Amino acid sequence: MVDVRNPFYSTAYRVQLRLCGNKQGASSSRKNKNVANMSRDTCPELHFAGTRFFVCVIFSLLAATVGSYAAFSQFHSLSDTSSPCNKMDIKNSSECSEKAMHASQLKCTFELLDSNFFNERKVLEIAKGATEFNLPIIRANRKLIASENGGLHNPSVLTFNPDWGTEQEQEASKIFNYPSISDIQKPENEEDIAFMSVLELGALIRTKQITSEELTRIFLKRLKRYNPALEAVVTYTDELAYQQAKEADELLAQGKYLGPLHGIPYGLKDIIAVPQYKTTWGSTTFKNQVLNTEAWVYKRLKSAGAVLVAKLVSGSLAYDDIWFGGRTRNPWNIEEFSTGSSAGPAACTSAGMLPFAIGSETAGSMTYPGARCGVTALRPTFGTVGRTGVMSISESLDKLGPFCRSAADCTIVLDAIQGKDPDDLSSRDFPFADPFSVDITKLTVGYLEDAEMEVVQVLAEKGIKMVPFKLNYTVDSVQGILNFTMDVDMLAHFDEWQRSGKDDVYEAQDQWPVELRRSRIITAVDYMQAQRARGKLIREVKESFTVDAFIGNVTDWEKVCLGNLVGLPVIVVPAGFKNISNPPPSGSRRRTTITTGIYAPPKHDHIALALAIAYQSVTDHHKQRPPIDNLGPNDIIPNPPTVTIPPRILHL
């Protein structure tokens, strides 16, 4: 029999009864014939909200498991296959009532897991097995690998391979054939220099019209000039930047040119580790964290001669645009926020504060800010870029990619950072063809109903066969599959963070804290069922993908979830501008960006890049410069802003 005098059990059980709306007000002297009815009457309707719901769950698990096992240990053979009471218990109505009460509390908890098909005897049996078998294993594993947050060590051996395996492997282009730029002259104005492409800046450095140190000074100056308005920079890496720039200049003086990124300044999203500098993950909890390890992507860029000038804002723990220092704004309209956790890379590239930056995406963290800030951004095929030294949300969803001025620049950066990372089991050497050499006239490209028709028309004029298109699939839980996958994986990487209560100081309480508490009761079985449904989705998308690429909205949440689950590459392409809503009477320089996405099958990033390069070769939307804080004489940003950007809802 349960010892209700135990202070822990007694307190926990009483609180659980109060929170869960338990209806067992009857005394333990209730007649045996009512025990079964009582046990079925204890689970309330699950209309809990917020904290009350989760506290109920926690106390149900604690009190019911401890209490039920204590009761179960008092008996072994049951005369009824469903009743928790045996013949001896029936003679003692108090003991029988107690056991029934414990079984009913477990059944209440099982409803939260959609597993309330077990009878009372079986739930007590489960409690015994969980206490004796499951919990010791769970605690041993947690002690072994979950004492650190962020998923930087001990990755899962289960890896996701996006390969559709429908065609023979072709040999990868080791180095893409970059377009040559001749007769380029250094602009006199630093603003004009700041908005030059990587290819153009590289030509200036190669011809020694400008040094890497000069470029570094220009971009550090711009970062510090505009960051107060945009809140996009976490750490300036001045000392490291000038050291790397000096090395780049010395190599060039010796006749050693490392390629188009030689001496080019750039920034990294602040979930990417760089020795001796803080890697804050955008979070108050980790804002003083220094990880003395070199992320793989940083190593690749360093070997290409690029110069790191800043660590850029990541939304807190890579969720949305809120971080411990504020909230990053959109350079095209600083009344708006940038959205998406790669907020700093998008805003800084858009504002001409950097020629390019590296961001990451698990579910929209590149596509959303890329579209909002009007920059060209490539979310590559899953596994293209190694993630060692990068905070992990989900090992089967996380991707790194570039924010740039143009698709040509994205191609150059991708060429430098792609390839197998020996410490990232999911990374691969994909056989990309050279995007600059693709014969686009041989392609058939679909366009969805929500595609920007200007893009469709321009590509048709370039000789590409454009056809109406629709992705057909029967899986109706795409968004829920994404949520289950992302949230459970994230919780595994931040188990200690939640258990120690650090989520209470998280910057946006309606984001990770709520999602990860909910994820605590997603069972392993249901997680695996979600992965099986994900496999069905991949097979259906593969069968439906009858074109070489397709064009469609890049911020539609269903497509964001689908693209990330399947591993599709997509490039965000600026396609125009429109007036802001409710502009001041005298007008405004602020604009709302118009963008689209070009999607390709996995391992066909070169197709998406080639199409974007073709489109941008005859348009100039990607070359426009945002006003940032130069709004005009009669345009004043209200404080607080009147434009409300609703938080992104992760639909189930």
Buried (B, 14 or more C-beta within 10 A) or exposed (E): BBEEEBEEBBEBBBBBBEBBBBEBEBEEEBEBEBBBEBBEBBBBEEEBEEEEBBBBBBBBBBBBBBBBBBBBBBBEEBEBEEBBBBEEBBEEBEBBBBBBBBBBBBBBBBEBEEBBEBBBBBBBBBBBEBBEEEEEEEEEEBEEBBEBBBBBEEBBEEBBEBBBEEEEEEEBBEEBEBEEBEEBEBBEEBEEBBBBBBBBBBBBBBEEEBBBBBBBBBBBEBBBEBBEBBBBBBBBBBEBBBEBBBBBBEBBEEEEBBBBBBBBBBBBBBBBBBBEBBBBBBBBBBBEBEBEBBBBBBBBBBEBBBBBBBBBBBBBBBBBBBBBBBBBBBBBBBBBBBBBBBBBBBBBBBBBBBBBBBBBBBBBBBBBBBBBBBBBBBBBBBBBBBBBBBBBBBBBBBBBBBBBBBBBBBBBBBBBBBBEBEEBBBBBEBEBBBBBEBEBEEBBBBBBEBBBEBBBEBBEEBEBBBEEBEBEBEBEBBBBBBBBBBBBBBBBBBBBBBEEEBBEEBBBEEBBBBBBBBBBBBEEEBBEEBBEBBEEBBBBBBEEBEBBBBBBBBBBBEBBBBBBBBBBBBBBBBBBBEEBEEEEEEEBBBBBBBBBBBBBBBBBBBBBBBBBBBBBEEBEBBEBBBBBBEBEEEBEBEEEBEBEBEEBEBEE
